[in-house]
């Protein structure tokens, strides 16, 4: 494993140091240099003498930075029970680093809140219905999404499915191409795929169809965001914890046997 990786952003090289404590590369730091060889020299110096602290004339040891990075990565990816989260809160309180905090329930830690949609014409905008949607996630899927976001060279507040440009997500053709490759491996030709109109969005229909065999349609609509049925209007805009638990249980029963995916070496 290389000790660091360089990438170019707006004419300046950024360096991501490999952290053996977390097994991942750390967030990128600007070297302030446009020459790759000089940027590599700076990254090597960071590994030896520490990384400068932004806006301060000091450096933190590489050991400290890597330990903190591993803690951050763990907090992002580990499946933590409420009592384990409470222990972390108690430690921060004991060090006067935190005044108060409310530990979320187990159900709320297994959902990804959909606040926006993306259009290549309009950019980032509100959802189709104008409402925030709560989507239940299997634990393995949630962890993989968080790990993917950690590798975003544009920063932690960027897109999960990031592209080359910070302000835009990845080109969706990559997803469709990946789906086509997977279909070809199971014997579905491009002609057959086109005839059956199998696209990446088909997963949404598949999810809805399979979940409907397990749950009342109203629950399925809450998971997929279909809110056209007038009978759903009596629900409050806040998702009930028992609803999320029911959706998670059904999703795990239906799809849990294929998660986590088997990883094969190249």
N, C-alpha and C positions, 0 to 999 in steps of 0.2 A: 504494500500500500504506500502510495506517495505521501510524503509528509505534509505537502501542501498542494493546492491547485490554484491556478491563476485564470482569471477571465477578464475580458476587456469591457468596460462600461463608460460610455461617453468619452472615449479617448484616454482613459486612465485604467491601469490594471488594479484589480482587487485580488486579494489573497484569501483563500479559505484554508485554514490549518486543519490537518487531520487530528481528531481527538481520540486517542486509543481508549479513553475512559468511557466514551459513549459509543464508539465504533462508527462515528459519522464525522463529516467535515463541519467545522464551525461556521458561523455566519461570516460572510465576506467583509473584509476591512480594506479600505482604500489605502494603497501604497503611495498615492499622489504622484506616481511615475507613469510616463507613457511608454517607456522602454521596457520590454519584457525581461531582458537579462538583469537590468537594474532592479526591477520589481521583485525578481526571484531572489536577489541578494538581500533585499529588505525583509522578505518573508523568512529567509534563513536566519537573519538577525533576530527577528521576533521569536523564533523558536528557541534561540539561545538566551536572549536578554529580556524577553517579555514584550507585550503589546502595549503601545501608548494608550493612555486613557484620553478619550476625546475631551478637548477644551481644558486639559490639565497637563502640566509639565511633569509628568511622572509616568512610570510604567508599572503594570502589574505583572508579576511573575507568570510565566507560561503555565506553571503548575496550578496557580490560583485560577487563571482564566479557564483552563481545561476542566477543573473541578466544577466551577460555576456553570460552564457550558453543559457538562454532563448532568448537573442537577436540573437545569432548564429543560434539557432534552427529555429527561425522565419524567418531569412534571407534565410535559406535553403528551407523552406517549403511554405512560404506565396506567393501567386500569386501577384506580385508587378507590377504595371503599370509603364511605363517609367518616368512619372512625380514624382511618389513616390520614385523611385530609385534616381532620380535627387536630391530630398530633402536630402536623406541620404548622397549623394556625397557632397552636399553643406555644410552640418554640419561637415563632416570630413575635408573639405577644411578650414572652418572657424576656426577649432582647430589646423590647420597646421599639420594634420595627413595624408593628401593626397595632392599631387601636382596637378595631373590631372587625368581625367577618361573619358571614352566614354561610355555613356549609350546605351545599346543595344536596338534594336527595339523590339516591342511586339512579333513579330514572332519568333525572335531568342531565346526568353526566353521559348518557348514551344517546344524545340527539345532536344534529348539526343544523342551526337556525338559518333558514333561507330568507335573507333580507333584500336581495337584489337579483336582477336578471341581467344578461348581457346581450347586446345587439351590436353587430359590426357596423351598423349605420348610426345608432344612437349612443353607443357606448354603455356604460353602467347606468342602470335605471332601476326603478322599483319593480316588484314582482308583477305578474300579469293581473292579479286580483287587487294589487295595492296593499296586501296584507303580509305580515311576516308569517312564514309557515314553519312548523316544527316537524322535523322528519326523524323518525327513529332509525338508529344505525346499529348494525351488529358490531360487537366489540372489535373484531378483526378488521372490518372495513374502516372504522373510525381511526384505529391506530395507523393503518396504511396511509390514510389521507393526511394525518398529522405529520407522519414521517416525510411524505412528499412535500408538504409545505415547508418543512425544515430545510429542504435543499434549495428553496427558492433563492437564487442569487440576488434578487431585487429587494430582499428584506422580508421580515416576518409578516408585514401587513399587506403583502402582495397577494396575487391569485394563487390558489392551491394548484390549479393546472396552469402554471405560468408559461409564458412564451419568451421570445427574445427581447421584446419590448416591455418595460416595466408596467406601462399603462394598459397593456392588452393581455388577455389570456392566450393559451396555446391555440394554434390553428386546429379547428375541429376535424380537419381531414386526417390528422394523425390518429384520432380515435376510430374513424371509419376504416382507415387502412388497417389498423390493428384488428378490428372486427373481421374484416375480409380475410386476413391471414388466418385467424382462428377458425373461421368457417371452412376455409380450404383444407385445413388440417383434419377436419372431421368429415370431409367428403362433400361439402356443399360448394359447387362451382360458382363462379361469378354470374353465370347465366341463371342458375337456379336461385341465387340470392336476389338478383334483380326481379325475377319472375314472382318470387314470394314477397318482394318489397321488404326485405330484412335490412333494417338500418339500426344505428345505435339507439335511437329513440324506442326501438322495439322492446328494449329492456323495461321501459316504463309500462308498456302494455302487458308484458309478461308478468311483471310484479303485481299489477292490479288484478290480472286474471287469477293467478295462483293464490293471492291473499283473499280474494273474494270467496274462494272455496273454504276458507278458514274462518272468516269474520263477517259480521253484518256489513252491508255496503256502506253504511254511514262511517264506520271505522276506516274503511279503505279510502273513502273520499278525504278523510282527514289526513291520511298519510300521503296521498298523491296530490293534494291541493285542489281537487275537483270540488268546487263549492257552489255549483249551480243549482243543486237541489234545494228547494225552498224549506224543506224539513230541517235542514242543517242550520237555519238562521237562528233557531232558539238556543244554539250553543253559544257560550261566551267566547270572546276572542282569545282567552287564555286556555291553553291546553291543560286538561286535567291529568294529574299524575297517574291515575288508574288507567286512563286511556292509553298513555304512553307505555305503561307496563304491558297492557294487553297487546298492543301492536308489536312491541319488542318480543314478547313470548311467541306470537304467531310467526313473526319473521324468522326468529331463530329456529323454530320447529320446521319451517318450510325450506330455509336456505342455509341454515347453520352447518349442514353436513358438507358443504362445499367451501367453507371458510375455516381455517386459512387455506389459501391456495398453495399447492405444492410448488416449491421453487426448484427449478432444474438448472444445473450449471451449464454454461455455454459450451 
